Structure formats: structure tokens, C-alpha cells
Amino acid sequence: MASRRSALAAFVLTGLAAGSAAAPWGIGVLEAREIYAACNSQYAILSDMVQCRAPAVYGAISWLLFTGAITAGWVGGVRLTRNRTAAVSQAERDRNAPPPHDAHPTT
């Protein structure tokens, strides 16, 4: 029988990753505004100017964290669904199980 894992950990990770994704995205947007004219509004990770790399790097980090948040949320949802179906099937088995052999009637 598979062990039941808590979905709470996955949902906590989702919240942390989503919050962590917002910070580099915001920093990247602020830096892009500051160096807009110097970079001719073109930002790339492989740019010759170091200043033009920063917004792209922050965007890439933010994208990775956001993708991780979506994945962790998906895992949490799957765990929650599996735990519910496992609990229902266990209740069905308990309800349909015959009484023990040494059971005494309570009349």
C-alpha cells in the first residue's frame, strides 16, 4: 500500500515559490526602466553590456520559480486527490468487512 503524503507541504512550496518569483520579476522591471535608453529597449542574457543582461537574468530566474510554483501546486492537487480516494476506499473496505470471528452479539 502506498504511503499517504501530505499535500500541505506541496501547497506551502507553491506559495513560497510564487512569492519568490515576484521579487526578481519586480527587480528586473525596475532595472529595465532605469537602463531603457542605454540598451535601446533590448535585453538579452548574452548581451555585450552587463547592464542589459540583468533584466533578462531576473526574468529567467522569475520564470523558473513560477514554473516550479505551478508544478508544486499540481503535485499538491494530485496528492490531495489521491489521499481522498484512498480514504474513501478504506472506508468502503471497513464498512463491507465481515465481523471478526470472536465477535459477540451485543443484545
MARMITOR-350883 format. One record per residue: residue number from 0; residue in one letter; x, y, z of N, C-alpha, C in turn. Coordinates in Angstrom, 2 decimals, padded with zeros to 5 digits. Atoms other than C-alpha are relative to their C-alpha. Layout:
! residues N
SITE    i  aa     n_xx     n_yy     n_zz    ca_xx    ca_yy    ca_zz     c_xx     c_yy     c_zz
SITE  NUM   A        X        Y        Z        X        Y        Z        X        Y        Z
...
! end
This chain:
! residues 107
SITE    i  aa     n_xx     n_yy     n_zz    ca_xx    ca_yy    ca_zz     c_xx     c_yy     c_zz
SITE    0   M   000.85  -001.18   000.00   000.00   000.00   000.00   000.89   001.25   000.00
SITE    1   A  -000.78  -001.23   000.10   001.34   003.41  -000.90  -000.20   000.85   001.25
SITE    2   S   000.11  -000.86  -001.17   002.09   005.76   001.93  -000.70   001.29  -000.39
SITE    3   R   000.71  -001.24   000.26  -000.11   008.83   002.20   000.92   001.17   000.33
SITE    4   R  -000.85  -001.17  -000.21   001.83   012.03   001.79  -000.88   001.22   000.14
SITE    5   S   000.77  -001.20  -000.25   000.64   015.35   002.99   000.08   000.95  -001.20
SITE    6   A   000.05  -000.97   001.10  -000.45   017.81   000.32   000.38   001.39   000.50
SITE    7   L  -000.30  -001.31  -000.57   000.23   020.70   002.70   001.40   000.48  -000.39
SITE    8   A  -001.38  -000.38   000.33   003.98   020.66   002.02   000.09   000.53  -001.44
SITE    9   A  -000.03  -000.45   001.39   003.40   021.00  -001.72  -000.66   001.37  -000.16
SITE   10   F   000.67  -001.30   000.10   000.99   023.91  -001.25   000.82   001.10   000.66
SITE   11   V  -000.89  -000.99  -000.63   003.42   025.68   001.11   001.13   000.34  -000.97
SITE   12   L  -001.04  -000.23   000.99   006.15   025.23  -001.50  -000.52   000.85  -001.16
SITE   13   T   000.61  -000.81   001.06   003.77   026.67  -004.11  -000.03   001.47   000.38
SITE   14   G   000.06  -001.38  -000.46   003.23   029.79  -002.05   001.37   000.66   000.08
SITE   15   L  -001.35  -000.55  -000.11   006.93   030.25  -001.35   000.61   000.26  -001.37
SITE   16   A  -000.56  -000.18   001.34   007.93   029.75  -004.97  -000.68   001.14  -000.75
SITE   17   A   000.71  -001.10   000.66   005.23   032.12  -006.23   000.44   001.35   000.57
SITE   18   G  -000.49  -001.24  -000.61   006.30   034.77  -003.74   001.43   000.32  -000.39
SITE   19   S  -001.38  -000.20   000.41   009.93   034.24  -004.64   000.11   000.39  -001.46
SITE   20   A  -000.03  -000.36   001.42   009.13   034.59  -008.33  -000.35   001.47  -000.20
SITE   21   A   000.42  -001.39   000.15   007.57   038.01  -007.80   001.16   000.97   000.25
SITE   22   A  -001.09  -000.91  -000.35   010.70   039.55  -006.28   000.98   000.23  -001.16
SITE   23   P  -000.91  -000.28   001.11   013.17   039.00  -009.17  -000.69   000.63  -001.21
SITE   24   W   000.71  -000.62   001.12   010.50   039.92  -011.69  -000.12   001.50   000.23
SITE   25   G   000.11  -001.42  -000.32   009.92   043.24  -009.91   001.33   000.72  -000.12
SITE   26   I  -001.33  -000.60   000.11   013.65   043.93  -009.67   000.39   000.16  -001.48
SITE   27   G  -000.31  -000.08   001.43   014.04   043.14  -013.38  -000.74   001.12  -000.68
SITE   28   V   000.79  -001.09   000.60   011.25   045.54  -014.32   000.58   001.36   000.40
SITE   29   L  -000.57  -001.28  -000.45   012.76   048.32  -012.20   001.33   000.29  -000.69
SITE   30   E  -001.28  -000.21   000.67   016.22   047.80  -013.68  -000.19   000.29  -001.48
SITE   31   A   000.26  -000.24   001.42   014.79   047.70  -017.21  -000.44   001.45  -000.23
SITE   32   R   000.42  -001.40   000.13   013.18   051.10  -016.65   001.19   000.94   000.10
SITE   33   E  -001.14  -000.89  -000.23   016.44   052.59  -015.41   000.96   000.02  -001.20
SITE   34   I  -000.99   000.06   001.07   018.55   051.43  -018.37  -000.65  -000.13  -001.37
SITE   35   Y   000.76   000.12   001.25   015.94   051.65  -021.12   000.74   000.64  -001.17
SITE   36   A  -000.64  -000.72   001.10   017.81   054.22  -023.24   001.36  -000.60  -000.33
SITE   37   A  -001.34   000.53   000.24   021.27   052.67  -022.83  -000.03  -001.31  -000.78
SITE   38   C   000.09   001.31   000.66   020.10   049.26  -024.07  -000.90   000.01  -001.22
SITE   39   N   000.92  -000.11   001.13   017.75   050.52  -026.80  -001.18  -000.96   000.15
SITE   40   S   001.13   000.86  -000.37   014.97   048.53  -025.09   000.17  -001.46  -000.46
SITE   41   Q  -000.29   001.39   000.34   016.69   045.24  -025.97   000.83  -000.61   001.11
SITE   42   Y  -000.67   000.65  -001.12   017.63   042.96  -023.10   000.22  -001.47  -000.35
SITE   43   A  -000.31   001.39   000.30   019.35   039.59  -023.52   001.02  -000.52   000.99
SITE   44   I  -000.94   000.61  -000.94   021.23   037.18  -021.31   001.42   000.03  -000.57
SITE   45   L  -001.32   000.02   000.63   024.12   037.11  -023.82   000.40   001.37  -000.56
SITE   46   S  -000.29  -001.35   000.47   024.28   040.89  -024.30   001.45   000.37   000.32
SITE   47   D  -001.37  -000.47  -000.24   027.66   042.62  -024.56   000.08   000.90   001.23
SITE   48   M   000.01  -000.89  -001.17   026.70   045.19  -021.94  -000.58  -000.74   001.20
SITE   49   V   000.43   000.68  -001.22   026.40   043.84  -018.43  -001.34   000.56   000.49
SITE   50   Q   001.24  -000.62  -000.44   023.63   046.31  -017.67  -001.21  -000.55  -000.73
SITE   51   C   001.12   000.51   000.79   021.47   044.87  -020.45  -000.28  -001.47   000.29
SITE   52   R   000.23   001.41  -000.36   021.85   041.32  -019.09  -000.89  -000.14   001.23
SITE   53   A   000.67   000.14  -001.30   020.40   041.97  -015.64  -001.51  -000.22  -000.11
SITE   54   P   001.45   000.25   000.07   016.69   042.31  -016.57  -000.33  -001.37  -000.59
SITE   55   A   000.25   001.31   000.60   016.88   039.18  -018.74   000.29  -001.13   000.99
SITE   56   V  -000.34   001.02  -001.00   018.57   037.18  -015.98  -001.08  -000.05   001.08
SITE   57   Y   001.07  -000.03  -001.00   015.98   038.33  -013.44  -001.29  -000.61  -000.55
SITE   58   G   001.18   000.59   000.62   013.23   037.39  -015.87   000.10  -001.51  -000.10
SITE   59   A  -000.19   001.45   000.10   014.70   033.92  -016.39  -000.14  -000.67   001.37
SITE   60   I   000.13   000.55  -001.36   015.01   033.31  -012.64  -001.46   000.01   000.44
SITE   61   S   001.41  -000.10  -000.37   011.46   034.52  -012.11  -000.83  -001.05  -000.73
SITE   62   W   000.73   001.00   000.79   010.18   032.25  -014.91   000.22  -001.39   000.58
SITE   63   L  -000.28   001.31  -000.60   011.91   029.21  -013.36  -000.75  -000.19   001.32
SITE   64   L   000.70   000.10  -001.29   010.48   029.94  -009.92  -001.51  -000.12  -000.20
SITE   65   F   001.44   000.07   000.24   006.99   030.49  -011.31  -000.39  -001.37  -000.55
SITE   66   T   000.24   001.35   000.51   007.18   027.21  -013.25   000.05  -001.02   001.13
SITE   67   G  -000.07   000.87  -001.19   008.25   025.50  -010.02  -001.23   000.12   000.87
SITE   68   A   001.22  -000.20  -000.80   005.26   027.02  -008.23  -001.18  -000.73  -000.63
SITE   69   I   001.09   000.70   000.67   002.88   025.66  -010.85   000.15  -001.51   000.19
SITE   70   T  -000.25   001.43  -000.17   004.50   022.22  -010.62  -000.32  -000.45   001.42
SITE   71   A   000.28   000.36  -001.39   004.32   022.18  -006.82  -001.50   000.03   000.28
SITE   72   G   001.46  -000.04  -000.16   000.65   023.19  -006.95  -000.66  -001.21  -000.63
SITE   73   W   000.53   001.19   000.67  -000.03   020.38  -009.40   000.23  -001.24   000.87
SITE   74   V  -000.32   001.14  -000.87   001.73   017.87  -007.12  -000.91   000.00   001.23
SITE   75   G   000.89  -000.08  -001.16  -000.29   019.12  -004.15  -001.41  -000.42  -000.33
SITE   76   G   001.34   000.40   000.41  -003.54   018.70  -006.05  -000.11  -001.49  -000.23
SITE   77   V   000.00   001.45   000.22  -002.63   015.18  -007.11   000.04  -000.74   001.32
SITE   78   R  -000.07   000.65  -001.31  -001.68   014.25  -003.55  -001.33   000.10   000.74
SITE   79   L   001.28  -000.19  -000.67  -004.91   015.70  -002.21  -001.05  -000.94  -000.57
SITE   80   T   000.97   000.90   000.64  -006.96   013.74  -004.74   000.27  -001.45   000.37
SITE   81   R  -000.34   001.38  -000.35  -005.09   010.51  -004.04  -000.33  -000.30   001.45
SITE   82   N   000.31   000.22  -001.41  -005.47   010.92  -000.29  -001.50  -000.16   000.21
SITE   83   R   001.46   000.10  -000.15  -009.22   011.46  -000.65  -000.52  -001.34  -000.51
SITE   84   T   000.48   001.28   000.55  -009.74   008.42  -002.87   000.48  -001.16   000.85
SITE   85   A  -000.49   001.07  -000.87  -007.58   006.29  -000.57  -000.83  -000.08   001.27
SITE   86   A   000.83  -000.01  -001.21  -009.63   007.37   002.44  -001.38  -000.57  -000.27
SITE   87   V   001.33   000.51   000.36  -012.91   006.62   000.65   000.06  -001.51  -000.19
SITE   88   S  -000.09   001.44   000.24  -011.75   003.17  -000.49   000.26  -000.76   001.30
SITE   89   Q  -000.22   000.64  -001.29  -010.51   002.35   003.02  -001.30  -000.05   000.81
SITE   90   A   001.28  -000.01  -000.71  -013.88   003.36   004.48  -000.95  -001.04  -000.59
SITE   91   E   000.84   001.01   000.65  -015.66   001.16   001.92   000.41  -001.41   000.45
SITE   92   R  -000.46   001.32  -000.44  -013.49  -001.82   002.87  -000.39  -000.26   001.45
SITE   93   D   000.35   000.18  -001.41  -014.11  -001.26   006.58  -001.50  -000.25   000.17
SITE   94   R   001.44   000.15  -000.11  -017.85  -000.97   006.05  -000.47  -001.38  -000.49
SITE   95   N   000.41   001.26   000.59  -018.08  -004.12   003.93   000.72  -001.22   000.59
SITE   96   A  -000.76   001.12  -000.58  -015.73  -006.26   006.04  -000.91  -000.82   000.92
SITE   97   P   000.80   000.83  -000.91  -017.27  -009.23   007.85   000.46   000.22   001.44
SITE   98   P  -000.40  -000.18  -001.40  -017.27  -009.10   011.65   001.06  -001.03   000.37
SITE   99   P  -001.02   000.95  -000.43  -014.37  -010.79   013.45  -000.66  -001.30   000.50
SITE  100   H   000.53   001.32  -000.39  -014.81  -014.49   014.31  -000.39  -000.06   001.47
SITE  101   D   000.29   000.08  -001.43  -014.79  -013.92   018.04  -000.94   001.11   000.47
SITE  102   A   000.92  -001.08  -000.37  -017.37  -011.12   017.95  -001.22  -000.58   000.71
SITE  103   H   001.16   000.42  -000.76  -020.14  -011.47   020.48  -001.13   000.97  -000.28
SITE  104   P   001.11  -000.92   000.22  -023.59  -010.08   019.76  -000.28   000.84   001.25
SITE  105   T   000.24  -000.92  -001.11  -024.50  -007.11   021.93  -001.48   000.20   000.23
SITE  106   T   001.44  -000.13  -000.22  -028.18  -007.86   022.54  -000.36  -000.20   001.43
! end
